[in-house]
Amino acid sequence: MLSAPSTAADPAPPHPRRLAWLDALRGLAAMVVVFEHALQPLWPEARTPIKAAFDPGWYGVLVFFLVSGYIVPASLERRGDLRAFWISRFFRLWPLFSVCVVGMLLLAAAGWDSLHTWWDGRPVALALAHASMLQNLLYAPNLANVLWTLSYEMAFYLLLTAMFTLGVHRRSTAAALTFTAAAALGAGLLPVALLSSGGAGRMLTVVLVVTTVLAVGLTAVLAGARRIQQLGAVLIAATILLLLAVNQSYPGPWQGLFILATMFAGTALYRVESGQLSRRHLAWVALVPIAGLWLSRDDLGVEVAMAAAWLTFAAGMALRRRTMPSWLAWLGLVSYSIYLLHPLLLESVEFFLPDPLAVPLAVRLTLLVAVCAALLGLCALTWRWVELPAQQLGKRLAARPREAMNETEPYL
């Protein structure tokens, strides 16, 4: 087991439990993202004015990132075991991710959707990039439009791993402010896809090098001697920071850096709430959304969405001891399925409804309700037959060396 050094000034985090308020936030965020993606195939005349005033997609993903930043590090630190953490992450993310990828491939095979033209000439590079879940940092077009956010989740997990190994994982406020400063200073200046642009051969080389380096670094961290673990951590952190700085084309360099700032800000809020940091850190954390509002000042819709996301998370924290509606908590439970599977249904709608403006609005809104109902039914099935069994298997595998500890899985 790999444990970070602890001191009297750094108390162990409290045992996290499944938190209904986080479920509620995740459920709300997932449905707002569904609404945003439903606009183009079902209500295109409203898409531009809505996004100009309030970008629901950015709102949803920022709430997701705040939730992940708040709870994922707590899970890692409670265990104190990177091996268990990565087993948990694998069985939490990849099984349903694979279902989404297969679903998109089936839609393409049926002619209901089309793959990016690069799949014809760069299949190995794109497949490896998706397998690592870092496709957005490797300049690979996403099979499904929502998959881009998982690249930043994966970058966050890898940076957490490096920081935990090096014993600096509790410096969440410093990390949030560092990424915020990098986003502000690099806005409009950082290169886009510096490493991967330039042809299929160059992209494949970058993907192979990055995946190999990260695999070596992660293996060193999980199985090496202490010195080897530290070298592996530095290798992981340097690779991810390089990709974030010069190799992301969407949503853009400063946005990607700001996403990491948002996630570490969520971690800092957790540390304040759990007593690991003093409340004066709240003033420093507040600089993150303030900088985000300044950076997005030329896009009112994104600016409003950013403010709303932070206010929503603050409201969730304020109400964290209240009983949440069971239906909203359930939406949070299946939010990963909602997020990954709704593009499959909406792509199908777009195929059968190529000209939505020719259909009465009442019919399209009725169809939207039907799509949401079908989506929630599908998500109930994938939770029962994909997510839950995979997570239970992950728990069993992660607990084998620690069965005597009788631990239970926290909220993930």
Secondary structure as the mmCIF struct_conf table of DSSP 4:
data_model
#
loop_
_struct_conf.conf_type_id
_struct_conf.id
_struct_conf.beg_label_comp_id
_struct_conf.beg_label_asym_id
_struct_conf.beg_label_seq_id
_struct_conf.end_label_comp_id
_struct_conf.end_label_asym_id
_struct_conf.end_label_seq_id
TURN_TY1_P TURN_TY1_P1 ALA A 8 ALA A 9
BEND BEND1 ASP A 10 ASP A 10
HELX_LH_PP_P HELX_LH_PP_P1 PRO A 11 PRO A 14
HELX_RH_AL_P HELX_RH_AL_P1 ALA A 20 LEU A 42
HELX_RH_AL_P HELX_RH_AL_P2 PRO A 44 ALA A 53
HELX_RH_AL_P HELX_RH_AL_P3 PRO A 56 ARG A 79
TURN_TY1_P TURN_TY1_P2 GLY A 80 GLY A 80
HELX_RH_AL_P HELX_RH_AL_P4 LEU A 82 ALA A 110
TURN_TY1_P TURN_TY1_P3 GLY A 111 GLY A 111
BEND BEND2 TRP A 112 ASP A 113
TURN_TY1_P TURN_TY1_P4 THR A 117 THR A 117
HELX_RH_AL_P HELX_RH_AL_P5 TRP A 118 GLY A 121
HELX_RH_AL_P HELX_RH_AL_P6 PRO A 123 ALA A 131
TURN_TY1_P TURN_TY1_P5 SER A 132 MET A 133
HELX_RH_3T_P HELX_RH_3T_P1 GLN A 135 LEU A 137
TURN_TY1_P TURN_TY1_P6 LEU A 138 TYR A 139
HELX_LH_PP_P HELX_LH_PP_P2 ALA A 140 ASN A 142
BEND BEND3 LEU A 143 ALA A 144
HELX_RH_3T_P HELX_RH_3T_P2 ASN A 145 LEU A 147
HELX_RH_AL_P HELX_RH_AL_P7 TRP A 148 LEU A 166
TURN_TY1_P TURN_TY1_P7 GLY A 167 GLY A 167
TURN_TY1_P TURN_TY1_P8 HIS A 169 ARG A 170
HELX_RH_AL_P HELX_RH_AL_P8 SER A 172 GLY A 186
TURN_TY1_P TURN_TY1_P9 ALA A 187 LEU A 189
BEND BEND4 LEU A 190 LEU A 190
BEND BEND5 VAL A 192 ALA A 193
TURN_TY1_P TURN_TY1_P10 LEU A 194 SER A 196
BEND BEND6 GLY A 198 GLY A 198
HELX_RH_AL_P HELX_RH_AL_P9 ALA A 200 ALA A 223
BEND BEND7 GLY A 224 GLY A 224
HELX_RH_AL_P HELX_RH_AL_P10 ARG A 226 VAL A 246
BEND BEND8 ASN A 247 ASN A 247
BEND BEND9 TYR A 250 PRO A 251
HELX_RH_AL_P HELX_RH_AL_P11 PRO A 253 GLU A 273
TURN_TY1_P TURN_TY1_P11 SER A 274 GLY A 275
BEND BEND10 GLN A 276 LEU A 277
TURN_TY1_P TURN_TY1_P12 ARG A 279 ARG A 280
HELX_RH_AL_P HELX_RH_AL_P12 HIS A 281 VAL A 285
TURN_TY1_P TURN_TY1_P13 ALA A 286 ALA A 286
HELX_RH_AL_P HELX_RH_AL_P13 LEU A 287 LEU A 295
TURN_TY1_P TURN_TY1_P14 SER A 296 ASP A 298
HELX_RH_AL_P HELX_RH_AL_P14 LEU A 300 ALA A 318
TURN_TY1_P TURN_TY1_P15 LEU A 319 ARG A 321
BEND BEND11 ARG A 322 ARG A 322
HELX_LH_PP_P HELX_LH_PP_P3 THR A 323 PRO A 325
HELX_RH_AL_P HELX_RH_AL_P15 SER A 326 LEU A 333
TURN_TY1_P TURN_TY1_P16 VAL A 334 VAL A 334
HELX_RH_AL_P HELX_RH_AL_P16 SER A 335 PHE A 352
BEND BEND12 PRO A 354 PRO A 354
HELX_RH_3T_P HELX_RH_3T_P3 PRO A 356 ALA A 358
BEND BEND13 VAL A 359 VAL A 359
HELX_RH_AL_P HELX_RH_AL_P17 LEU A 361 THR A 382
HELX_RH_PI_P HELX_RH_PI_P1 TRP A 383 GLU A 387
HELX_RH_AL_P HELX_RH_AL_P18 LEU A 388 ALA A 399
HELX_RH_3T_P HELX_RH_3T_P4 ARG A 400 MET A 405
#
